[in-house]
Amino acid sequence: MAMQAPANAPLVCHGHSRPINHLEYSTVTEDGVFLISSSKDGQPMIRNGETGDWIGTFEGHKGCVWGATLNTPATHAATASADFSARLWNAITGDELYKFDHKHIVKSVCFSKDCQRLLTGGSEKLLRIYDLGNIDAEPYVMEGSPSQIRTAQFTADDTLIVSSCADDKGIRVWDVRTNAVVTTLETATPVTSIEITENGRYITTADGKNVTFFDANTFTPVKKWTLPYEIESASVCVAQSKFVAGGNDMWVHLHSMETGEEVDVGKGHHGPVHSVRFAPDGKSYASGSEDGTIRLWKTNPGEGK
């Protein structure tokens, strides 16, 4: 008797030779949606966000790449690396445009919404903002993080930054204009993942076994779910009223935002899941694992059958 196919068989994207650290989708552009991945193999890659087909590799880093991102029109990419640099790339040709030297490992990189500035953070415990219109100028530096910065992102039309530290609890909210921390969002353990969603309306965080959904205007928690497994990354899709989470158990868990109940589980990775992200249309989501693969899953696998 023939075996029944899994209800949610993913598209499996090969190409990386070492663990996946981070995944990020572009916005919807004239040319479609793109998915950029960073890996310990030092070879960040860009793919078609719907099919997972490989488009290109950004070559030049000499160490692990911890973070990679695309600007709003997906014309440029930026990467953060253990080789003590962040780099700016032409996302269409793959050419390296600029190397931003740091004094220690760079863990996080983020474009401003208007694509004019680039934010970096890492082991120096500093946030740096580079003016891409005056690329040789010294960066704007924000000090005060108590430990290594794990992730940092612009929000509130680029006037604020939210950041997390590897060894300290909470999310720090920085005012770019005053160069000061204006508030700290409380978490039980250090935050391993931050996602800004719905055009800056919400902040989703993962810490320990918790996924928290914050209002980005008031910085108050809207919902918090405590799950029975350790989480490294989480992503929310308001339109689908679902969130996805991944961590050490090697599974990709889809949950209802209303009840927190698990509504689907994706199995197939052979190592911890380090990053999960919903596609912009919410119809699929991506997972990246210690096993070096990226998997694309359908949010509602029964649709279209």
Order of alpha helices (4+ residues) and beta strands (2+ residues): beta-beta-beta-beta-beta-beta-beta-beta-beta-beta-beta-beta-beta-beta-beta-beta-beta-beta-beta-beta-beta-beta-beta-beta-beta-beta-beta-beta
